[in-house]
């Protein structure tokens, strides 16, 4: 398989993870499937422009999980509902930005 085919194949997985993250708003376990794909396919994107998307997706998952857990744990204080709402808006933003950059063929940021 040549480099172009490898990149195209990796790009399909990157799209799939964004879709799974977006679906997690309704069906929570899809985000778990997405993060598993990220870790399995990590080596395939190493050193490519898609690596920034995988990092973005992993950060979206882990920080999203953190804020969701904090929101659920504080719902009895009622502030948890606000935390959950903000976390959902943040997730939508992250998926939308990542998807747009992927369609445009752009990295999200450069590693320093």
Chimera marker file (.cmm) of the C-alpha trace (Angstrom):
<marker_set name="trace">
<marker id="1" x="0.000" y="0.000" z="0.000" r="1" g="1" b="0" radius="0.5"/>
<marker id="2" x="1.480" y="3.378" z="-0.993" r="1" g="1" b="0" radius="0.5"/>
<marker id="3" x="1.530" y="6.514" z="1.171" r="1" g="1" b="0" radius="0.5"/>
<marker id="4" x="-1.506" y="8.069" z="-0.553" r="1" g="1" b="0" radius="0.5"/>
<marker id="5" x="-3.629" y="4.972" z="0.088" r="1" g="1" b="0" radius="0.5"/>
<marker id="6" x="-2.446" y="4.859" z="3.701" r="1" g="1" b="0" radius="0.5"/>
<marker id="7" x="-3.373" y="8.533" z="4.199" r="1" g="1" b="0" radius="0.5"/>
<marker id="8" x="-6.787" y="8.026" z="2.585" r="1" g="1" b="0" radius="0.5"/>
<marker id="9" x="-7.433" y="4.987" z="4.765" r="1" g="1" b="0" radius="0.5"/>
<marker id="10" x="-6.378" y="6.878" z="7.907" r="1" g="1" b="0" radius="0.5"/>
<marker id="11" x="-8.558" y="9.819" z="6.863" r="1" g="1" b="0" radius="0.5"/>
<marker id="12" x="-11.584" y="7.486" z="6.769" r="1" g="1" b="0" radius="0.5"/>
<marker id="13" x="-10.881" y="6.396" z="10.335" r="1" g="1" b="0" radius="0.5"/>
<marker id="14" x="-10.528" y="10.030" z="11.385" r="1" g="1" b="0" radius="0.5"/>
<marker id="15" x="-13.943" y="10.811" z="9.881" r="1" g="1" b="0" radius="0.5"/>
<marker id="16" x="-15.407" y="7.769" z="11.618" r="1" g="1" b="0" radius="0.5"/>
<marker id="17" x="-14.153" y="8.917" z="15.013" r="1" g="1" b="0" radius="0.5"/>
<marker id="18" x="-15.666" y="12.376" z="14.530" r="1" g="1" b="0" radius="0.5"/>
<marker id="19" x="-18.981" y="10.729" z="13.643" r="1" g="1" b="0" radius="0.5"/>
<marker id="20" x="-18.798" y="8.484" z="16.706" r="1" g="1" b="0" radius="0.5"/>
<marker id="21" x="-18.010" y="11.462" z="18.927" r="1" g="1" b="0" radius="0.5"/>
<marker id="22" x="-20.962" y="13.391" z="17.499" r="1" g="1" b="0" radius="0.5"/>
<marker id="23" x="-23.254" y="10.398" z="18.057" r="1" g="1" b="0" radius="0.5"/>
<marker id="24" x="-22.109" y="10.198" z="21.674" r="1" g="1" b="0" radius="0.5"/>
<marker id="25" x="-24.429" y="13.124" z="22.428" r="1" g="1" b="0" radius="0.5"/>
<marker id="26" x="-27.294" y="10.658" z="21.982" r="1" g="1" b="0" radius="0.5"/>
<marker id="27" x="-25.640" y="7.241" z="22.453" r="1" g="1" b="0" radius="0.5"/>
<marker id="28" x="-22.821" y="7.521" z="24.997" r="1" g="1" b="0" radius="0.5"/>
<marker id="29" x="-20.907" y="4.329" z="24.194" r="1" g="1" b="0" radius="0.5"/>
<marker id="30" x="-20.038" y="5.502" z="20.659" r="1" g="1" b="0" radius="0.5"/>
<marker id="31" x="-17.361" y="7.812" z="22.112" r="1" g="1" b="0" radius="0.5"/>
<marker id="32" x="-15.748" y="4.754" z="23.681" r="1" g="1" b="0" radius="0.5"/>
<marker id="33" x="-15.618" y="3.032" z="20.281" r="1" g="1" b="0" radius="0.5"/>
<marker id="34" x="-14.036" y="6.186" z="18.847" r="1" g="1" b="0" radius="0.5"/>
<marker id="35" x="-11.265" y="6.367" z="21.433" r="1" g="1" b="0" radius="0.5"/>
<marker id="36" x="-10.485" y="2.681" z="20.915" r="1" g="1" b="0" radius="0.5"/>
<marker id="37" x="-10.089" y="3.349" z="17.179" r="1" g="1" b="0" radius="0.5"/>
<marker id="38" x="-7.795" y="6.295" z="17.988" r="1" g="1" b="0" radius="0.5"/>
<marker id="39" x="-5.464" y="4.144" z="20.048" r="1" g="1" b="0" radius="0.5"/>
<marker id="40" x="-5.490" y="1.193" z="17.625" r="1" g="1" b="0" radius="0.5"/>
<marker id="41" x="-4.743" y="3.358" z="14.568" r="1" g="1" b="0" radius="0.5"/>
<marker id="42" x="-2.338" y="5.738" z="16.346" r="1" g="1" b="0" radius="0.5"/>
<marker id="43" x="0.782" y="4.352" z="14.654" r="1" g="1" b="0" radius="0.5"/>
<marker id="44" x="-0.745" y="4.774" z="11.194" r="1" g="1" b="0" radius="0.5"/>
<marker id="45" x="-1.037" y="8.555" z="11.571" r="1" g="1" b="0" radius="0.5"/>
<marker id="46" x="2.232" y="9.170" z="13.399" r="1" g="1" b="0" radius="0.5"/>
<marker id="47" x="4.186" y="11.915" z="11.638" r="1" g="1" b="0" radius="0.5"/>
<marker id="48" x="1.316" y="12.858" z="9.314" r="1" g="1" b="0" radius="0.5"/>
<marker id="49" x="-1.035" y="15.839" z="9.341" r="1" g="1" b="0" radius="0.5"/>
<marker id="50" x="-3.747" y="13.516" z="10.665" r="1" g="1" b="0" radius="0.5"/>
<marker id="51" x="-1.833" y="13.056" z="13.910" r="1" g="1" b="0" radius="0.5"/>
<marker id="52" x="-3.102" y="16.445" z="15.101" r="1" g="1" b="0" radius="0.5"/>
<marker id="53" x="-6.670" y="15.248" z="14.547" r="1" g="1" b="0" radius="0.5"/>
<marker id="54" x="-6.068" y="12.096" z="16.572" r="1" g="1" b="0" radius="0.5"/>
<marker id="55" x="-4.606" y="14.178" z="19.414" r="1" g="1" b="0" radius="0.5"/>
<marker id="56" x="-7.608" y="16.529" z="19.163" r="1" g="1" b="0" radius="0.5"/>
<marker id="57" x="-10.023" y="13.587" z="19.261" r="1" g="1" b="0" radius="0.5"/>
<marker id="58" x="-8.303" y="11.982" z="22.240" r="1" g="1" b="0" radius="0.5"/>
<marker id="59" x="-8.330" y="15.269" z="24.150" r="1" g="1" b="0" radius="0.5"/>
<marker id="60" x="-11.990" y="15.717" z="23.272" r="1" g="1" b="0" radius="0.5"/>
<marker id="61" x="-12.783" y="12.282" z="24.672" r="1" g="1" b="0" radius="0.5"/>
<marker id="62" x="-10.774" y="12.522" z="27.901" r="1" g="1" b="0" radius="0.5"/>
<marker id="63" x="-11.715" y="16.103" z="28.806" r="1" g="1" b="0" radius="0.5"/>
<marker id="64" x="-15.304" y="15.418" z="27.781" r="1" g="1" b="0" radius="0.5"/>
<marker id="65" x="-15.359" y="12.388" z="30.061" r="1" g="1" b="0" radius="0.5"/>
<marker id="66" x="-13.916" y="14.439" z="32.909" r="1" g="1" b="0" radius="0.5"/>
<marker id="67" x="-16.490" y="17.246" z="32.565" r="1" g="1" b="0" radius="0.5"/>
<marker id="68" x="-19.348" y="14.793" z="32.099" r="1" g="1" b="0" radius="0.5"/>
<marker id="69" x="-18.389" y="12.921" z="35.273" r="1" g="1" b="0" radius="0.5"/>
<marker id="70" x="-18.060" y="16.187" z="37.204" r="1" g="1" b="0" radius="0.5"/>
<marker id="71" x="-21.440" y="17.285" z="35.875" r="1" g="1" b="0" radius="0.5"/>
<marker id="72" x="-23.136" y="14.025" z="36.831" r="1" g="1" b="0" radius="0.5"/>
<marker id="73" x="-21.547" y="14.053" z="40.292" r="1" g="1" b="0" radius="0.5"/>
<marker id="74" x="-22.775" y="17.586" z="40.977" r="1" g="1" b="0" radius="0.5"/>
<marker id="75" x="-26.324" y="17.347" z="39.609" r="1" g="1" b="0" radius="0.5"/>
<marker id="76" x="-27.633" y="17.082" z="43.157" r="1" g="1" b="0" radius="0.5"/>
<marker id="77" x="-26.257" y="20.608" z="43.661" r="1" g="1" b="0" radius="0.5"/>
<marker id="78" x="-28.038" y="21.657" z="40.456" r="1" g="1" b="0" radius="0.5"/>
<marker id="79" x="-24.794" y="23.184" z="39.140" r="1" g="1" b="0" radius="0.5"/>
<marker id="80" x="-24.136" y="19.837" z="37.466" r="1" g="1" b="0" radius="0.5"/>
<marker id="81" x="-26.845" y="20.529" z="34.903" r="1" g="1" b="0" radius="0.5"/>
<marker id="82" x="-25.006" y="23.680" z="33.821" r="1" g="1" b="0" radius="0.5"/>
<marker id="83" x="-21.725" y="21.751" z="33.670" r="1" g="1" b="0" radius="0.5"/>
<marker id="84" x="-23.351" y="19.067" z="31.511" r="1" g="1" b="0" radius="0.5"/>
<marker id="85" x="-24.868" y="21.690" z="29.207" r="1" g="1" b="0" radius="0.5"/>
<marker id="86" x="-21.561" y="23.485" z="28.753" r="1" g="1" b="0" radius="0.5"/>
<marker id="87" x="-19.789" y="20.159" z="28.182" r="1" g="1" b="0" radius="0.5"/>
<marker id="88" x="-22.279" y="19.307" z="25.425" r="1" g="1" b="0" radius="0.5"/>
<marker id="89" x="-21.774" y="22.672" z="23.698" r="1" g="1" b="0" radius="0.5"/>
<marker id="90" x="-18.003" y="22.220" z="24.028" r="1" g="1" b="0" radius="0.5"/>
<marker id="91" x="-18.240" y="18.730" z="22.465" r="1" g="1" b="0" radius="0.5"/>
<marker id="92" x="-20.275" y="20.042" z="19.532" r="1" g="1" b="0" radius="0.5"/>
<marker id="93" x="-17.696" y="22.798" z="18.980" r="1" g="1" b="0" radius="0.5"/>
<marker id="94" x="-14.767" y="20.354" z="19.096" r="1" g="1" b="0" radius="0.5"/>
<marker id="95" x="-16.355" y="17.904" z="16.661" r="1" g="1" b="0" radius="0.5"/>
<marker id="96" x="-17.415" y="20.693" z="14.278" r="1" g="1" b="0" radius="0.5"/>
<marker id="97" x="-13.999" y="22.374" z="14.273" r="1" g="1" b="0" radius="0.5"/>
<marker id="98" x="-12.164" y="19.082" z="13.817" r="1" g="1" b="0" radius="0.5"/>
<marker id="99" x="-14.492" y="17.997" z="11.000" r="1" g="1" b="0" radius="0.5"/>
<marker id="100" x="-14.114" y="21.328" z="9.169" r="1" g="1" b="0" radius="0.5"/>
<marker id="101" x="-10.323" y="21.209" z="9.403" r="1" g="1" b="0" radius="0.5"/>
<marker id="102" x="-10.326" y="17.586" z="8.229" r="1" g="1" b="0" radius="0.5"/>
<marker id="103" x="-12.496" y="18.395" z="5.196" r="1" g="1" b="0" radius="0.5"/>
<marker id="104" x="-10.172" y="21.312" z="4.393" r="1" g="1" b="0" radius="0.5"/>
<marker id="105" x="-7.132" y="19.036" z="4.735" r="1" g="1" b="0" radius="0.5"/>
<marker id="106" x="-5.633" y="21.158" z="7.499" r="1" g="1" b="0" radius="0.5"/>
<marker id="107" x="-3.858" y="20.293" z="10.723" r="1" g="1" b="0" radius="0.5"/>
<marker id="108" x="-5.530" y="21.516" z="13.885" r="1" g="1" b="0" radius="0.5"/>
<marker id="109" x="-2.279" y="22.741" z="15.407" r="1" g="1" b="0" radius="0.5"/>
<marker id="110" x="1.390" y="21.969" z="15.214" r="1" g="1" b="0" radius="0.5"/>
<marker id="111" x="3.269" y="20.138" z="17.937" r="1" g="1" b="0" radius="0.5"/>
<marker id="112" x="6.044" y="22.206" z="19.444" r="1" g="1" b="0" radius="0.5"/>
<link id1="1" id2="2" r="1" g="1" b="0" radius="0.2"/>
<link id1="2" id2="3" r="1" g="1" b="0" radius="0.2"/>
<link id1="3" id2="4" r="1" g="1" b="0" radius="0.2"/>
<link id1="4" id2="5" r="1" g="1" b="0" radius="0.2"/>
<link id1="5" id2="6" r="1" g="1" b="0" radius="0.2"/>
<link id1="6" id2="7" r="1" g="1" b="0" radius="0.2"/>
<link id1="7" id2="8" r="1" g="1" b="0" radius="0.2"/>
<link id1="8" id2="9" r="1" g="1" b="0" radius="0.2"/>
<link id1="9" id2="10" r="1" g="1" b="0" radius="0.2"/>
<link id1="10" id2="11" r="1" g="1" b="0" radius="0.2"/>
<link id1="11" id2="12" r="1" g="1" b="0" radius="0.2"/>
<link id1="12" id2="13" r="1" g="1" b="0" radius="0.2"/>
<link id1="13" id2="14" r="1" g="1" b="0" radius="0.2"/>
<link id1="14" id2="15" r="1" g="1" b="0" radius="0.2"/>
<link id1="15" id2="16" r="1" g="1" b="0" radius="0.2"/>
<link id1="16" id2="17" r="1" g="1" b="0" radius="0.2"/>
<link id1="17" id2="18" r="1" g="1" b="0" radius="0.2"/>
<link id1="18" id2="19" r="1" g="1" b="0" radius="0.2"/>
<link id1="19" id2="20" r="1" g="1" b="0" radius="0.2"/>
<link id1="20" id2="21" r="1" g="1" b="0" radius="0.2"/>
<link id1="21" id2="22" r="1" g="1" b="0" radius="0.2"/>
<link id1="22" id2="23" r="1" g="1" b="0" radius="0.2"/>
<link id1="23" id2="24" r="1" g="1" b="0" radius="0.2"/>
<link id1="24" id2="25" r="1" g="1" b="0" radius="0.2"/>
<link id1="25" id2="26" r="1" g="1" b="0" radius="0.2"/>
<link id1="26" id2="27" r="1" g="1" b="0" radius="0.2"/>
<link id1="27" id2="28" r="1" g="1" b="0" radius="0.2"/>
<link id1="28" id2="29" r="1" g="1" b="0" radius="0.2"/>
<link id1="29" id2="30" r="1" g="1" b="0" radius="0.2"/>
<link id1="30" id2="31" r="1" g="1" b="0" radius="0.2"/>
<link id1="31" id2="32" r="1" g="1" b="0" radius="0.2"/>
<link id1="32" id2="33" r="1" g="1" b="0" radius="0.2"/>
<link id1="33" id2="34" r="1" g="1" b="0" radius="0.2"/>
<link id1="34" id2="35" r="1" g="1" b="0" radius="0.2"/>
<link id1="35" id2="36" r="1" g="1" b="0" radius="0.2"/>
<link id1="36" id2="37" r="1" g="1" b="0" radius="0.2"/>
<link id1="37" id2="38" r="1" g="1" b="0" radius="0.2"/>
<link id1="38" id2="39" r="1" g="1" b="0" radius="0.2"/>
<link id1="39" id2="40" r="1" g="1" b="0" radius="0.2"/>
<link id1="40" id2="41" r="1" g="1" b="0" radius="0.2"/>
<link id1="41" id2="42" r="1" g="1" b="0" radius="0.2"/>
<link id1="42" id2="43" r="1" g="1" b="0" radius="0.2"/>
<link id1="43" id2="44" r="1" g="1" b="0" radius="0.2"/>
<link id1="44" id2="45" r="1" g="1" b="0" radius="0.2"/>
<link id1="45" id2="46" r="1" g="1" b="0" radius="0.2"/>
<link id1="46" id2="47" r="1" g="1" b="0" radius="0.2"/>
<link id1="47" id2="48" r="1" g="1" b="0" radius="0.2"/>
<link id1="48" id2="49" r="1" g="1" b="0" radius="0.2"/>
<link id1="49" id2="50" r="1" g="1" b="0" radius="0.2"/>
<link id1="50" id2="51" r="1" g="1" b="0" radius="0.2"/>
<link id1="51" id2="52" r="1" g="1" b="0" radius="0.2"/>
<link id1="52" id2="53" r="1" g="1" b="0" radius="0.2"/>
<link id1="53" id2="54" r="1" g="1" b="0" radius="0.2"/>
<link id1="54" id2="55" r="1" g="1" b="0" radius="0.2"/>
<link id1="55" id2="56" r="1" g="1" b="0" radius="0.2"/>
<link id1="56" id2="57" r="1" g="1" b="0" radius="0.2"/>
<link id1="57" id2="58" r="1" g="1" b="0" radius="0.2"/>
<link id1="58" id2="59" r="1" g="1" b="0" radius="0.2"/>
<link id1="59" id2="60" r="1" g="1" b="0" radius="0.2"/>
<link id1="60" id2="61" r="1" g="1" b="0" radius="0.2"/>
<link id1="61" id2="62" r="1" g="1" b="0" radius="0.2"/>
<link id1="62" id2="63" r="1" g="1" b="0" radius="0.2"/>
<link id1="63" id2="64" r="1" g="1" b="0" radius="0.2"/>
<link id1="64" id2="65" r="1" g="1" b="0" radius="0.2"/>
<link id1="65" id2="66" r="1" g="1" b="0" radius="0.2"/>
<link id1="66" id2="67" r="1" g="1" b="0" radius="0.2"/>
<link id1="67" id2="68" r="1" g="1" b="0" radius="0.2"/>
<link id1="68" id2="69" r="1" g="1" b="0" radius="0.2"/>
<link id1="69" id2="70" r="1" g="1" b="0" radius="0.2"/>
<link id1="70" id2="71" r="1" g="1" b="0" radius="0.2"/>
<link id1="71" id2="72" r="1" g="1" b="0" radius="0.2"/>
<link id1="72" id2="73" r="1" g="1" b="0" radius="0.2"/>
<link id1="73" id2="74" r="1" g="1" b="0" radius="0.2"/>
<link id1="74" id2="75" r="1" g="1" b="0" radius="0.2"/>
<link id1="75" id2="76" r="1" g="1" b="0" radius="0.2"/>
<link id1="76" id2="77" r="1" g="1" b="0" radius="0.2"/>
<link id1="77" id2="78" r="1" g="1" b="0" radius="0.2"/>
<link id1="78" id2="79" r="1" g="1" b="0" radius="0.2"/>
<link id1="79" id2="80" r="1" g="1" b="0" radius="0.2"/>
<link id1="80" id2="81" r="1" g="1" b="0" radius="0.2"/>
<link id1="81" id2="82" r="1" g="1" b="0" radius="0.2"/>
<link id1="82" id2="83" r="1" g="1" b="0" radius="0.2"/>
<link id1="83" id2="84" r="1" g="1" b="0" radius="0.2"/>
<link id1="84" id2="85" r="1" g="1" b="0" radius="0.2"/>
<link id1="85" id2="86" r="1" g="1" b="0" radius="0.2"/>
<link id1="86" id2="87" r="1" g="1" b="0" radius="0.2"/>
<link id1="87" id2="88" r="1" g="1" b="0" radius="0.2"/>
<link id1="88" id2="89" r="1" g="1" b="0" radius="0.2"/>
<link id1="89" id2="90" r="1" g="1" b="0" radius="0.2"/>
<link id1="90" id2="91" r="1" g="1" b="0" radius="0.2"/>
<link id1="91" id2="92" r="1" g="1" b="0" radius="0.2"/>
<link id1="92" id2="93" r="1" g="1" b="0" radius="0.2"/>
<link id1="93" id2="94" r="1" g="1" b="0" radius="0.2"/>
<link id1="94" id2="95" r="1" g="1" b="0" radius="0.2"/>
<link id1="95" id2="96" r="1" g="1" b="0" radius="0.2"/>
<link id1="96" id2="97" r="1" g="1" b="0" radius="0.2"/>
<link id1="97" id2="98" r="1" g="1" b="0" radius="0.2"/>
<link id1="98" id2="99" r="1" g="1" b="0" radius="0.2"/>
<link id1="99" id2="100" r="1" g="1" b="0" radius="0.2"/>
<link id1="100" id2="101" r="1" g="1" b="0" radius="0.2"/>
<link id1="101" id2="102" r="1" g="1" b="0" radius="0.2"/>
<link id1="102" id2="103" r="1" g="1" b="0" radius="0.2"/>
<link id1="103" id2="104" r="1" g="1" b="0" radius="0.2"/>
<link id1="104" id2="105" r="1" g="1" b="0" radius="0.2"/>
<link id1="105" id2="106" r="1" g="1" b="0" radius="0.2"/>
<link id1="106" id2="107" r="1" g="1" b="0" radius="0.2"/>
<link id1="107" id2="108" r="1" g="1" b="0" radius="0.2"/>
<link id1="108" id2="109" r="1" g="1" b="0" radius="0.2"/>
<link id1="109" id2="110" r="1" g="1" b="0" radius="0.2"/>
<link id1="110" id2="111" r="1" g="1" b="0" radius="0.2"/>
<link id1="111" id2="112" r="1" g="1" b="0" radius="0.2"/>
</marker_set>
